[in-house]
Each structure stands twice: as structure tokens, then as C-alpha cells.
Amino acid sequence: MAATKGEKLLEVSGLSMDFGGLRAIDNIGFELFAGEIVALIGPNGAGKTTVFNCITGIYEPTMGDVTIHPPGGTCRRINGMKPNSITSLGMARTFQNIRLFPAMTVLENVMIGRHCRTGSTIIDAILSSRRSRREEKETVDKSYRLLQKVGLADVADEFSRNLSYGAQRRLEIARALATDPFLLLLDEPAAGMNPQETHELDELIVRIRAEEQVAILLIEHDMKLVMNISDRIYVMEYGKEIAQGTPREIKENPKVIEAYLGEEVHA
């Protein structure tokens, strides 16, 4: 079920994470609504990926709450839930470091993402039951459609390790979309890309938001991409939020300009 534009999907409040005596993130809070692209930005070491890891179950936060509001479903506090359980509720992510299966084909990598949406048992697979055959066909069809969307259908049978860096990034997005999320988290999707690849990614993210009806939360250092596609931006420094607002408001915020030494924000 698709969310209605403006419907709340994610609520983070009072989020803090300690590692020993170090507080990596301190009292972070934000919301994300259907139809939005929201960026979380800040200098290296600001705590952005730690926030993502707390939201997606990699870490259990020391304090605070992460609540999701699945469209048509019941809101749930997801602190302490396992990552696969969170994914099954409708939240998917990509990672800073590419995590593809290099010895599997491009198509197979996307098909793996469908695992949480299939119900066939091992017995179904062994007996090649009607249910198993139907789900396998649906998985292949859905995965191929996603490869078409990200421009990789022509290399569906290639091993993922043979793709260019930018293509591997797009494949990760396709695999995340295969889980049928209502909320997609992208951790530095443009990292390592050349300007042309970044421009194509810019267009892809906006298209995914519209065509797949997913809201998007992203961490990104490419300020041109962030300013081009974001509806709202949250800025972190040293584990704390220092600003939030529209791209225009963030560009003109003195605290943000100081955090970025007046350079990247105006790039």
C-alpha cells in the first residue's frame, strides 16, 4: 500500500549512541514524510552513518526512539530489532562500502533482495510446487524490471564483480528496491562516482521517488547533488544536529557555512 503524500513514515527522537566513553551521536531527532527526499549531511566523523546504523538495526541506540509508520499499518518502535526484521517491515538501505555478492550475476544479486517477500518453503522448492514456480517467476520478472529502471538490464547475466564502480552502486539500489520498501536509506550513493555518473544518479533517485513511491533518506558529501534533489536537509557536526531546513535555508545558515569552512555548501 502506497503512502499518502505528507504522511509521516519515520520518527527519530532523542537518539543517542555511546561507544565506551564516547558519545557518537547526541540527542538526534527528525521526521520523514511520504514523497520526500531528505538529506543528512555533515563533515566526516559527524555521526551520520551511526544514525543510519541505529535506524536500521545494526546498532541498538543507547537512548532514544526510532519509530516507523508503515503505510496502512501500525506504527512500531524498532529499537533493538534485527536488520532483516526491519527490512521486512519496509525499510531498506545501501551501504558506504559496496556489499554485493561478486560471484553472483547482476540479476541474482537483485533476486536475493526479494527473499523477504517470498513465502515458499524448502519443501516447496524441492518439490517444485506451483507456489514455488510462481514465486520464482515473479522474482525474476520483478528483478529484471528493477534492472531496467537502473539501466543494468543489458548486463543482467554478468557477474557483479565485473561492473564499473558506478554500476555497482546502482545495482545496490536495485537490490534494496527489490525488498519493496516504503522508505529507502542511501548511504553516500555518489561516493567514488565521476561527474557524469553522479548526474545520472541524481536523475535516478528523483525517478525512483516518483515511480516506486518511496521516500528517501540519504547521506551524501556531494553538495551539488544534495542541493539539487533534497526537499529538506538536516546537518550534523560532532554527533549533534546544528541545522535543519530547505536547501536554500541550509545554504545561507552561518553554522553550516562554518562547519563546512564556507566551501562545499556553496559548491
Secondary structure as UniProt FT lines:
FT   TURN            5..6
FT   STRAND          8..19
FT   TURN            20..21
FT   STRAND          22..33
FT   TURN            34..35
FT   STRAND          37..41
FT   TURN            44..45
FT   HELIX           48..55
FT   TURN            56..57
FT   STRAND          63..68
FT   TURN            71..72
FT   STRAND          76..77
FT   TURN            79..80
FT   HELIX           83..89
FT   STRAND          91..93
FT   TURN            102..103
FT   HELIX           106..113
FT   HELIX           114..117
FT   HELIX           122..127
FT   HELIX           130..149
FT   TURN            150..151
FT   HELIX           153..155
FT   TURN            156..157
FT   HELIX           160..162
FT   HELIX           165..177
FT   TURN            178..179
FT   STRAND          183..187
FT   TURN            189..192
FT   HELIX           195..211
FT   STRAND          215..219
FT   HELIX           223..229
FT   STRAND          232..237
FT   TURN            238..239
FT   STRAND          240..245
FT   HELIX           247..251
FT   HELIX           254..259
FT   TURN            260..263
FT   HELIX           264..266
//
